[in-house]
Amino acid sequence: MRQASPRHLSALIASVPVFVFLVVPTLIVLPMAFTGSRYITFPPGRLSTEAVSGFFVDQAWMSALLASLQAAGVAVVISVLLGATAAVALHGRTFPGKAAVTGLILAPMIVPAVVLALAFYQFFISAGLVGTVLPIGLAHAVIAVPYAFLTVRASLAGLNPALVRSASSLGAGTWSVLRFVYLPVIRPGLIAGALFAFSVSIDETVIALFLQSPHATTLPVKMFTDIQYNLTPKIAVSSAMLVTVATIGLLVQVCLTIRRRSIARLLPLTAAAEQTG
């Protein structure tokens, strides 16, 4: 087994303080979620599961959680489809205005959230859709498309465009090329894009705050309003859930990256063994 080089080891050691600085503050919400107090306290006076059980029987909190999951589902499906389609369509092609098209796709990442929220509000008001979860999901899909586009484009970096031309010249149709040439390459990017889209949607507050209604209030919006008027441990419970979801998504992405790199390292060895055999 190849040992880690001193350079890689020093980089790993240097990343530990950064990891601690970013993660430890978010882990504080975990013990606060298991406090027996009626209000958020740290450190908790006594440990209890009252807040956790109370969260799952509270109709308002469960309605907010369901609305967030529904909006995230809409955002994941639409953003992954649009982002992957755009990445595949632009891969290996050069034409005037390509940079402008790419910039337009990535624009939601740099436009202020308040500006997007106001634009979405005006659009959905004119369309008569405000008051349901659907416009929140559609708006979240717009801001999640760049993440899906970037992850799929990164996966396509290792694909030789000549393979696509060869498959087409051998009689493969469009769907066959997508299934047998593109899909195996972009599958990790699709999964990563879906994870990013879900994380972005489940955590977004500003746009959901503009598009909310009594029947469509997402979990972050519910947390925001309760922090102002009703500071109970249920806020910490919902925060712990969001941290857990983000951590699981990060671990899945790391596992996929390690697996992809392991396969990439094994491919030359396998080809060499076949040639010598």
URVENQUI-V68953 format. One record per residue. SS is DSSP state (alpha for helix, beta for strand, coil for the rest). PHI is phi in whole degrees, -180 to 180 (999 if undefined). NEAR is the number of other C-alpha atoms within 12 Angstrom. Layout:
# URVENQUI-V68953
ss & phi & near
SS & PHI & NEAR
SS & PHI & NEAR
This chain:
# URVENQUI-V68953
ss & phi & near
coil & 999 & 3
coil & -74 & 5
coil & -84 & 8
coil & -70 & 11
coil & -73 & 10
alpha & -56 & 10
alpha & -66 & 11
alpha & -66 & 12
alpha & -66 & 13
alpha & -66 & 12
alpha & -66 & 14
alpha & -66 & 15
alpha & -65 & 14
alpha & -68 & 13
alpha & -80 & 14
alpha & -63 & 15
alpha & -59 & 13
alpha & -64 & 14
alpha & -62 & 14
alpha & -63 & 14
alpha & -63 & 12
alpha & -84 & 15
alpha & -94 & 19
alpha & -57 & 15
alpha & -60 & 16
alpha & -74 & 22
alpha & -74 & 24
alpha & -63 & 23
alpha & -70 & 29
alpha & -65 & 33
alpha & -66 & 29
alpha & -67 & 36
coil & -73 & 39
coil & -112 & 36
beta & -86 & 32
coil & -93 & 26
coil & -80 & 25
coil & -80 & 23
coil & -129 & 25
coil & -69 & 30
coil & -138 & 25
coil & -144 & 21
coil & -73 & 18
coil & -66 & 23
coil & -66 & 17
coil & -146 & 18
beta & -86 & 20
coil & -160 & 20
coil & -104 & 22
alpha & -63 & 24
alpha & -67 & 31
alpha & -66 & 30
alpha & -65 & 20
alpha & -67 & 25
alpha & -63 & 29
alpha & -80 & 21
alpha & -109 & 15
coil & -82 & 16
alpha & -63 & 13
alpha & -66 & 24
alpha & -68 & 32
alpha & -68 & 26
alpha & -65 & 25
alpha & -66 & 34
alpha & -64 & 33
alpha & -64 & 24
alpha & -63 & 35
alpha & -65 & 42
alpha & -67 & 33
alpha & -65 & 30
alpha & -64 & 42
alpha & -65 & 41
alpha & -62 & 30
alpha & -63 & 31
alpha & -65 & 42
alpha & -64 & 41
alpha & -62 & 31
alpha & -70 & 33
alpha & -67 & 44
alpha & -67 & 43
alpha & -62 & 29
alpha & -70 & 30
alpha & -65 & 40
alpha & -67 & 42
alpha & -62 & 27
alpha & -66 & 30
alpha & -64 & 37
alpha & -67 & 36
alpha & -65 & 24
alpha & -89 & 27
coil & -67 & 29
coil & 72 & 21
coil & -114 & 17
coil & -128 & 12
coil & -155 & 13
coil & -61 & 10
coil & 92 & 12
alpha & -63 & 18
alpha & -63 & 15
alpha & -68 & 13
alpha & -64 & 18
alpha & -63 & 25
alpha & -63 & 17
alpha & -67 & 20
alpha & -66 & 30
alpha & -88 & 24
alpha & -57 & 22
alpha & -59 & 26
alpha & -77 & 24
coil & -111 & 15
coil & -73 & 18
coil & -55 & 15
alpha & -62 & 25
alpha & -65 & 20
alpha & -64 & 17
alpha & -63 & 28
alpha & -62 & 31
alpha & -65 & 21
alpha & -65 & 21
alpha & -63 & 33
alpha & -63 & 29
alpha & -64 & 19
alpha & -68 & 19
alpha & -73 & 27
alpha & -65 & 19
alpha & -67 & 12
alpha & -86 & 12
coil & 71 & 15
coil & -108 & 23
coil & -66 & 30
coil & 118 & 24
coil & -128 & 25
alpha & -76 & 36
alpha & -56 & 32
alpha & -62 & 38
alpha & -65 & 44
alpha & -63 & 42
alpha & -66 & 35
alpha & -66 & 43
alpha & -66 & 48
alpha & -63 & 43
alpha & -63 & 41
alpha & -78 & 43
alpha & -94 & 46
alpha & -56 & 44
alpha & -58 & 40
alpha & -67 & 42
alpha & -65 & 46
alpha & -62 & 46
alpha & -69 & 38
alpha & -68 & 35
alpha & -69 & 41
alpha & -63 & 34
alpha & -65 & 26
alpha & -67 & 32
alpha & -77 & 33
alpha & -63 & 20
alpha & -92 & 22
coil & -96 & 22
coil & -81 & 18
alpha & -58 & 21
alpha & -64 & 15
alpha & -65 & 21
alpha & -67 & 30
alpha & -66 & 18
alpha & -66 & 15
alpha & -63 & 22
alpha & -67 & 19
alpha & -69 & 13
coil & -88 & 13
coil & 105 & 13
coil & -73 & 18
coil & -80 & 17
alpha & -60 & 19
alpha & -68 & 15
alpha & -66 & 17
alpha & -63 & 24
alpha & -63 & 23
alpha & -77 & 17
alpha & -100 & 19
alpha & -109 & 28
alpha & -78 & 34
alpha & -59 & 24
alpha & -60 & 21
alpha & -81 & 30
alpha & -91 & 35
alpha & -56 & 28
alpha & -60 & 33
alpha & -66 & 37
alpha & -64 & 40
alpha & -65 & 35
alpha & -64 & 37
alpha & -64 & 42
alpha & -65 & 42
alpha & -65 & 37
alpha & -63 & 42
alpha & -63 & 46
alpha & -63 & 40
alpha & -64 & 35
alpha & -64 & 40
alpha & -70 & 43
alpha & -69 & 44
alpha & -107 & 34
coil & -75 & 38
coil & -122 & 28
alpha & -64 & 31
alpha & -65 & 40
alpha & -64 & 44
alpha & -68 & 34
alpha & -73 & 31
alpha & -100 & 40
coil & -72 & 37
beta & -154 & 23
coil & -57 & 18
coil & -103 & 21
beta & -145 & 35
coil & -117 & 42
coil & -81 & 45
alpha & -63 & 40
alpha & -62 & 35
alpha & -67 & 36
alpha & -62 & 39
alpha & -63 & 33
alpha & -62 & 26
alpha & -71 & 21
alpha & -72 & 22
alpha & -63 & 20
alpha & -80 & 12
alpha & -124 & 12
coil & -151 & 16
coil & -81 & 21
coil & -108 & 33
alpha & -63 & 37
alpha & -64 & 41
alpha & -65 & 39
alpha & -67 & 38
alpha & -63 & 37
alpha & -66 & 40
alpha & -64 & 37
alpha & -63 & 28
alpha & -64 & 28
alpha & -64 & 31
alpha & -64 & 27
alpha & -64 & 20
alpha & -62 & 22
alpha & -64 & 26
alpha & -67 & 21
alpha & -63 & 18
alpha & -61 & 24
alpha & -64 & 23
alpha & -64 & 16
alpha & -63 & 21
alpha & -63 & 24
alpha & -64 & 18
alpha & -62 & 17
alpha & -65 & 22
alpha & -66 & 22
alpha & -64 & 15
alpha & -65 & 15
alpha & -65 & 22
alpha & -68 & 16
alpha & -65 & 14
alpha & -64 & 14
alpha & -64 & 16
alpha & -74 & 15
alpha & -81 & 14
alpha & -59 & 14
alpha & -62 & 13
alpha & -66 & 14
alpha & -66 & 14
alpha & -64 & 13
alpha & -66 & 12
alpha & -66 & 11
alpha & -68 & 10
alpha & -69 & 9
alpha & -71 & 8
coil & -73 & 7
